[in-house]
Amino acid sequence: MIPIGSGAKIWIATGHFDMRKGMTGLSLLVQEHLHRQPFAGDVYVFRGRILARIAEHPARRLDELLPWNWHPLTQSKTEAA
C-alpha cells in the first residue's frame, strides 16, 4: 500500500480510458483536462473498458473477463460467430 497524505484529494474520472497510455499518457490527461499537477500528492483514479463489458456479460461466464483469460472484444465476437 502507498500511504496517502491527509490533505490529498482523490479525483475519480468518469468514463473509460485507454489504459495502454500508461503513466505518461494518463498524467498528461490530468495536466491538460484538470489543469492539475499529477505528481503533487493528489490521487487520480481511472478505469478501462472492462467494467463496461462486465455489465453486458452473462453471469455464468464472468471468468472469461479475468485478466489471464481476457481477449479483445473484436476477437471474442469473431470466435462466437
KOLVEXPA-679878 format. One record per residue (C-alpha): residue number from 1; residue in one letter; x, y, z. Coordinates in steps of 0.02 Angstrom, whole numbers, plus 50000, padded with zeros to 5 digits. Layout:
<recs>
REC     k   r      xx      yy      zz
REC   NUM   A       X       Y       Z
...
</recs>
This chain:
<recs>
REC     k   r      xx      yy      zz
REC     1   M   50000   50000   50000
REC     2   I   50055   50176   49964
REC     3   P   50014   50298   50103
REC     4   I   49908   50448   50053
REC     5   G   49935   50615   50138
REC     6   S   49796   50682   50250
REC     7   G   49771   50834   50138
REC     8   A   49768   50737   49974
REC     9   K   49616   50747   49862
REC    10   I   49553   50593   49769
REC    11   W   49496   50626   49591
REC    12   I   49388   50490   49509
REC    13   A   49374   50503   49321
REC    14   T   49208   50460   49240
REC    15   G   49201   50363   49078
REC    16   H   49332   50241   49020
REC    17   F   49510   50273   48967
REC    18   D   49638   50185   48860
REC    19   M   49748   50111   48995
REC    20   R   49881   50072   48864
REC    21   K   49932   50255   48877
REC    22   G   50024   50210   49036
REC    23   M   50077   50330   49172
REC    24   T   50141   50460   49049
REC    25   G   49980   50470   48947
REC    26   L   49866   50472   49099
REC    27   S   49969   50606   49186
REC    28   L   49956   50710   49026
REC    29   L   49766   50694   49037
REC    30   V   49773   50760   49216
REC    31   Q   49877   50910   49160
REC    32   E   49776   50953   49005
REC    33   H   49597   50921   49064
REC    34   L   49603   50953   49251
REC    35   H   49742   51083   49247
REC    36   R   49824   50996   49396
REC    37   Q   49998   50931   49430
REC    38   P   49987   50739   49427
REC    39   F   50133   50712   49547
REC    40   A   50088   50845   49677
REC    41   G   50015   50720   49801
REC    42   D   49833   50700   49747
REC    43   V   49766   50531   49689
REC    44   Y   49688   50507   49517
REC    45   V   49581   50353   49479
REC    46   F   49548   50294   49301
REC    47   R   49463   50138   49234
REC    48   G   49472   50043   49071
REC    49   R   49331   49969   48966
REC    50   I   49323   49802   49058
REC    51   L   49194   49867   49184
REC    52   A   49077   49912   49041
REC    53   R   49094   49735   48974
REC    54   I   49052   49655   49143
REC    55   A   48876   49730   49144
REC    56   E   48837   49656   48972
REC    57   H   48920   49487   49000
REC    58   P   48823   49330   49053
REC    59   A   48848   49297   49240
REC    60   R   48894   49113   49216
REC    61   R   49039   49164   49101
REC    62   L   49119   49304   49204
REC    63   D   49279   49202   49217
REC    64   E   49311   49248   49034
REC    65   L   49341   49427   49089
REC    66   L   49480   49385   49211
REC    67   P   49646   49460   49153
REC    68   W   49726   49292   49113
REC    69   N   49575   49239   49007
REC    70   W   49541   49408   48926
REC    71   H   49532   49433   48738
REC    72   P   49493   49595   48645
REC    73   L   49307   49620   48614
REC    74   T   49326   49606   48425
REC    75   Q   49413   49437   48440
REC    76   S   49283   49362   48558
REC    77   K   49142   49417   48440
REC    78   T   49234   49334   48295
REC    79   E   49255   49172   48393
REC    80   A   49070   49170   48440
REC    81   A   49016   49177   48256
</recs>
